[in-house]
Each structure stands twice: as C-alpha cells, then as structure tokens.
Amino acid sequence: MNPCQFFKILFLIFLLTTEILLSQIFGKYILDPIPSATANASLFKHSKNPATELYDKSFNSDLRISPYRFGIKELTPAEINFQFGLSENHFINSNFFYIGNNLYNEYSAELGYSTKLSDKILVGVAADYSTISIDRFSSQSAFSVHIGSKLSITDNLDAGFYMRNLLKSSYGSDSLYIWQTAVVGVSYKIMEDAQIDADAIIDITHKSAIALAFKYSVLEFADLRIAWRNSPSFIEAGILLKDIYSIDFVLLTQYNSILGISPMLGISSSF
C-alpha cells in the first residue's frame, strides 16, 4: 500500500466517524440526512420507511446521485429504488445503494412489502443485505430487517414510525458498529399546496435529533422544499420540477457545518 492510498484510507475513516456518512452504518444519510417518518414533505416518493404506498400509479422509480467530494471518487453515492403496486392494498418496494471505487466500496440491496390494514393504517417490512470492502482488508457483510407504519389521523394530519435494523445487525462481530435508528413524526397539510413534517430521530450509537421539513407547490409544475436537522447539523433546500416529458427532476443542495455544501441530483418516473 503506497503512502497516497494510506492517506486516503485515513481520510475516509475520518469522514466515516465524523458525520455519519456512507452506507448502512454511516450513510445513505449522505443522500437522505433529514429523514421523515411520513415523507409527505419530501421531493421523492421513496423513503426509508418500509410502509410505502402508491396512490394513482402502479410503478415508480427514483434515482439519486451526489457528485463526489474532495476529489475522492470513493465519495460518490448513488441510489435507485423501485416501487410496484400489486393491488390497491399491497405494494412491493426495492432499493439499491452504492458508494465507492477501487479503494473503498459499499453496496446494499433492500426488498420490502407493505399493505393497507384499513383506509387509515399502512404497515411494512423490509430486508436488507449490505457489503463493505476496503482495499487490502477483508470484506464484511450484514443482513438487517426494517419495519414501519403510517397512520392517517385526519384529512390533513398523518403520523408515521419506522425502525431501521430491528435485530441490531452489524458488520462482522464488532458491537461498536451496531447501528439502529428509529424515526417517529407527524405531517400536517397547512394549506392545499403546503405540507410540513416534524420528526424525532433516535439513534442508539449517535446523538438523537429533531428534523423539520416544509414543502410548497409554488407552481403547477414546481415544488420547493426546505428542511433542517439539528444533530448532526444539516440544512437542505431543493426544487422538484414535475412531469417534464413524463419525468420529474429534483435539484437539491445540502449544507453540513463540517463538510460544507453537497449538491444532489435526482430523477423520478411513474406510470
């Protein structure tokens, strides 16, 4: 291992331990650092909550990518997910995440199922397989299970809950890297074109946090979103351009107090 590779590994470890970045243990947070139990104020249809529902469409796909940081190709996350409506009350969702290059790479594949128990209650479960590889080190894998639910309280008020890694799985046998996150929150439609999400985030290996998100349809073809999380500190602003040749486009900018500004691009298609 040459000095340049050794320095990159040290730098990656610093990033991993500083701000919960990278894959299942530290990341996917880089693509979704401000999670929501309902995701009603999200610009994407997919969320970490396995309780996923398709409304007027039978299929949806989202793709997210964030350009790499600090000139290191290993810090280029990409995520794609698919949602299928089996019937009016039964749904399948899948998610594939990858980040890395030759020096470091990590990927995960997730498959989930959700169902409507009634007009007001939606529940879901998902299973996830993840692998992490670092040059000159042995690879490690983990299998995890996630659960979630959503509740429609009134026409304007929804609540949600989900827990990632129900069984406290980890890479290898090192208990220091066990990750488990629970999110509980509510979403309120303050007017026909405006939605606000408020969530509490509980992580057993990191500080708990609160998050707020606001989405407003400024035009028939455009939604704006601003969001905030207090620990670690994130601010997010983005725009959704809807139904441009049957494709939705998302442009996001995230600000972290340590790592600075990170752009993100996304596309979505439904039919």
C-alpha positions as CSV (number, residue, x, y, z in Angstrom):
1,M,0.0,0.0,0.0
2,N,1.6,3.3,-1.1
3,P,1.5,6.4,1.1
4,C,-1.2,8.0,-1.1
5,Q,-3.6,5.0,-0.6
6,F,-2.8,5.0,3.1
7,F,-3.7,8.7,3.4
8,K,-6.9,8.2,1.6
9,I,-7.9,5.4,3.9
10,L,-7.2,7.6,7.0
11,F,-9.2,10.4,5.4
12,L,-12.2,8.1,4.7
13,I,-12.1,6.8,8.2
14,F,-12.2,10.4,9.5
15,L,-15.2,11.1,7.3
16,L,-17.0,8.0,8.4
17,T,-16.6,8.6,12.1
18,T,-17.3,12.4,11.9
19,E,-20.7,12.8,10.4
20,I,-22.5,9.5,9.9
21,L,-21.7,9.4,6.1
22,L,-21.5,6.3,3.9
23,S,-23.9,3.4,3.6
24,Q,-26.0,1.5,6.2
25,I,-23.8,2.2,9.2
26,F,-22.8,5.8,8.4
27,G,-24.8,6.7,5.4
28,K,-27.3,6.6,2.9
29,Y,-27.5,9.7,5.2
30,I,-25.5,11.5,2.6
31,L,-28.4,11.1,0.3
32,D,-31.1,11.5,2.9
33,P,-29.7,13.2,6.0
34,I,-33.0,14.6,7.1
35,P,-35.3,11.5,7.4
36,S,-39.1,11.7,7.9
37,A,-41.5,9.0,9.1
38,T,-44.2,10.1,6.7
39,A,-42.1,11.8,3.9
40,N,-45.1,13.9,2.9
41,A,-42.9,16.9,2.5
42,S,-40.2,15.0,0.6
43,L,-39.5,15.7,-3.1
44,F,-39.0,11.9,-3.6
45,K,-41.8,9.3,-3.4
46,H,-39.4,6.7,-1.8
47,S,-38.3,7.0,1.8
48,K,-36.6,4.8,4.4
49,N,-40.0,3.8,5.9
50,P,-40.9,0.4,4.6
51,A,-44.6,1.3,4.8
52,T,-44.7,2.5,1.2
53,E,-47.9,3.2,-0.8
54,L,-48.5,4.1,-4.4
55,Y,-51.6,6.2,-5.0
56,D,-52.6,6.7,-8.6
57,K,-49.7,4.9,-10.2
58,S,-48.8,1.2,-10.3
59,F,-45.0,1.8,-10.7
60,N,-42.5,4.4,-9.5
61,S,-38.7,4.7,-9.7
62,D,-36.3,7.2,-8.1
63,L,-32.7,7.7,-8.9
64,R,-30.4,9.9,-6.7
65,I,-26.7,10.7,-7.1
66,S,-24.4,13.2,-5.4
67,P,-21.2,14.3,-7.1
68,Y,-18.1,13.1,-5.2
69,R,-16.4,15.3,-2.6
70,F,-12.8,16.4,-2.1
71,G,-11.7,14.9,-5.4
72,I,-12.1,11.3,-4.0
73,K,-14.2,9.1,-6.3
74,E,-14.9,6.8,-3.3
75,L,-17.3,9.5,-2.1
76,T,-19.8,9.3,-4.9
77,P,-23.0,7.8,-3.6
78,A,-25.8,6.6,-5.9
79,E,-29.2,5.1,-5.1
80,I,-32.0,3.8,-7.2
81,N,-35.4,2.4,-6.0
82,F,-38.4,0.8,-7.5
83,Q,-42.0,0.6,-6.1
84,F,-44.7,-1.7,-7.5
85,G,-48.4,-1.8,-6.8
86,L,-49.5,-5.4,-6.7
87,S,-53.1,-4.3,-6.0
88,E,-54.9,-1.5,-4.3
89,N,-53.8,-2.6,-0.9
90,H,-50.4,-4.4,-1.5
91,F,-47.1,-2.9,-2.5
92,I,-43.5,-4.1,-3.2
93,N,-40.5,-1.7,-2.9
94,S,-36.8,-2.3,-3.5
95,N,-33.7,-0.1,-3.1
96,F,-30.2,-0.4,-4.3
97,F,-27.4,1.8,-2.9
98,Y,-23.7,2.0,-3.9
99,I,-20.8,4.2,-3.0
100,G,-17.1,3.7,-3.7
101,N,-14.4,3.0,-6.2
102,N,-11.3,0.8,-6.2
103,L,-10.1,1.8,-2.7
104,Y,-13.4,1.7,-0.9
105,N,-16.8,0.4,-2.0
106,E,-20.0,-0.4,-0.3
107,Y,-23.4,-1.5,-1.6
108,S,-26.7,-2.7,-0.3
109,A,-29.9,-4.3,-1.7
110,E,-33.2,-4.0,0.0
111,L,-36.6,-5.6,-0.7
112,G,-39.8,-4.7,1.2
113,Y,-43.5,-5.3,1.3
114,S,-46.3,-3.1,2.6
115,T,-50.0,-3.5,3.0
116,K,-53.0,-1.4,4.0
117,L,-54.7,-2.8,7.0
118,S,-57.5,-0.3,6.6
119,D,-58.1,3.0,4.9
120,K,-56.1,4.7,7.6
121,I,-53.3,2.3,8.5
122,L,-50.4,1.2,6.4
123,V,-47.6,-1.2,7.6
124,G,-44.5,-2.5,6.0
125,V,-41.4,-4.7,6.5
126,A,-38.1,-4.8,4.5
127,A,-34.9,-6.9,4.5
128,D,-31.5,-5.5,3.6
129,Y,-28.2,-7.1,2.6
130,S,-25.1,-4.9,2.7
131,T,-21.4,-5.4,1.9
132,I,-18.4,-3.2,2.6
133,S,-14.9,-3.6,1.1
134,I,-11.7,-1.6,1.8
135,D,-8.5,-2.3,-0.3
136,R,-6.2,-4.8,1.4
137,F,-8.8,-5.6,4.0
138,S,-11.3,-8.4,4.2
139,S,-14.9,-7.7,3.1
140,Q,-17.7,-7.6,5.7
141,S,-21.4,-8.2,5.2
142,A,-24.6,-7.6,7.2
143,F,-28.2,-8.6,7.0
144,S,-30.8,-6.3,8.6
145,V,-34.6,-6.1,9.0
146,H,-36.6,-2.8,9.0
147,I,-40.3,-2.2,10.0
148,G,-42.6,0.8,9.6
149,S,-46.1,2.1,9.7
150,K,-48.2,5.1,8.7
151,L,-51.5,6.4,10.1
152,S,-53.9,8.8,8.6
153,I,-55.4,10.7,11.6
154,T,-57.5,13.3,9.7
155,D,-57.6,14.5,6.1
156,N,-54.8,17.0,7.0
157,L,-52.8,15.1,9.6
158,D,-50.7,12.0,9.2
159,A,-48.3,10.2,11.6
160,G,-45.6,7.6,11.0
161,F,-43.0,5.5,12.6
162,Y,-40.1,3.3,11.4
163,M,-37.1,1.4,12.8
164,R,-34.1,0.6,10.7
165,N,-32.2,-2.6,11.8
166,L,-34.7,-4.1,14.1
167,L,-32.3,-7.0,15.0
168,K,-29.3,-4.8,15.6
169,S,-27.2,-6.5,12.9
170,S,-23.6,-5.3,12.3
171,Y,-20.6,-5.8,10.1
172,G,-18.6,-8.6,11.5
173,S,-18.8,-9.2,15.2
174,D,-17.7,-5.7,16.4
175,S,-20.5,-4.3,18.6
176,L,-19.1,-0.8,18.2
177,Y,-20.6,-0.7,14.7
178,I,-24.1,-1.8,15.6
179,W,-26.5,0.8,14.1
180,Q,-30.2,1.1,14.8
181,T,-32.3,4.2,14.0
182,A,-35.9,4.9,14.9
183,V,-37.9,7.8,13.5
184,V,-41.3,9.0,14.7
185,G,-43.1,12.0,13.3
186,V,-46.2,13.8,12.1
187,S,-47.1,15.6,8.9
188,Y,-49.6,18.4,8.6
189,K,-51.1,20.0,5.5
190,I,-51.3,23.6,6.5
191,M,-53.0,24.5,3.1
192,E,-53.8,22.8,-0.1
193,D,-50.3,23.3,-1.6
194,A,-48.2,23.3,1.6
195,Q,-47.0,20.5,3.8
196,I,-44.9,20.4,7.0
197,D,-43.1,17.4,8.5
198,A,-41.8,17.2,12.1
199,D,-39.8,14.2,13.3
200,A,-37.8,12.9,16.2
201,I,-34.7,10.7,15.2
202,I,-33.3,8.3,17.7
203,D,-30.0,6.6,17.0
204,I,-28.5,4.1,19.5
205,T,-24.9,4.9,18.5
206,H,-25.2,8.6,17.9
207,K,-27.0,11.6,19.2
208,S,-30.7,11.8,18.8
209,A,-32.1,14.6,16.7
210,I,-35.1,16.5,15.6
211,A,-36.0,17.4,12.0
212,L,-38.4,19.8,10.3
213,A,-39.3,19.9,6.6
214,F,-41.5,22.2,4.6
215,K,-42.8,21.7,1.0
216,Y,-44.8,24.2,-1.0
217,S,-46.1,23.9,-4.6
218,V,-45.2,27.3,-6.0
219,L,-46.4,26.4,-9.5
220,E,-48.3,23.6,-11.0
221,F,-45.1,22.1,-12.3
222,A,-42.7,23.0,-9.4
223,D,-42.4,22.2,-5.7
224,L,-40.0,23.9,-3.3
225,R,-38.6,22.2,-0.1
226,I,-36.5,23.5,2.8
227,A,-35.5,21.2,5.7
228,W,-33.4,21.2,8.8
229,R,-31.9,18.7,11.2
230,N,-30.1,19.7,14.4
231,S,-27.7,16.8,15.1
232,P,-25.6,16.4,13.1
233,S,-26.4,19.8,11.7
234,F,-27.9,19.8,8.2
235,I,-29.8,22.3,6.1
236,E,-31.4,21.4,2.8
237,A,-33.1,23.3,0.0
238,G,-34.4,21.8,-3.2
239,I,-36.8,22.1,-6.1
240,L,-38.9,19.4,-7.8
241,L,-39.8,20.0,-11.5
242,K,-42.8,17.8,-12.2
243,D,-43.9,15.9,-15.3
244,I,-41.3,17.1,-17.9
245,Y,-41.8,14.6,-20.7
246,S,-43.3,12.2,-18.0
247,I,-40.2,12.6,-15.8
248,D,-39.7,14.5,-12.5
249,F,-36.4,16.2,-11.9
250,V,-35.0,17.0,-8.4
251,L,-32.2,19.5,-7.6
252,L,-31.0,19.7,-4.0
253,T,-28.3,21.4,-2.0
254,Q,-27.4,20.2,1.4
255,Y,-25.2,22.1,3.9
256,N,-23.3,20.4,6.7
257,S,-21.5,22.5,9.3
258,I,-18.3,20.4,8.9
259,L,-18.3,19.1,5.3
260,G,-19.8,22.2,3.7
261,I,-22.1,22.2,0.7
262,S,-23.1,19.0,-1.2
263,P,-25.3,19.0,-4.4
264,M,-27.6,16.2,-5.3
265,L,-29.5,15.3,-8.5
266,G,-32.5,13.1,-8.9
267,I,-35.0,11.8,-11.4
268,S,-38.3,10.1,-10.9
269,S,-40.7,8.3,-13.2
270,S,-44.2,6.9,-12.6
271,F,-46.8,5.1,-14.6
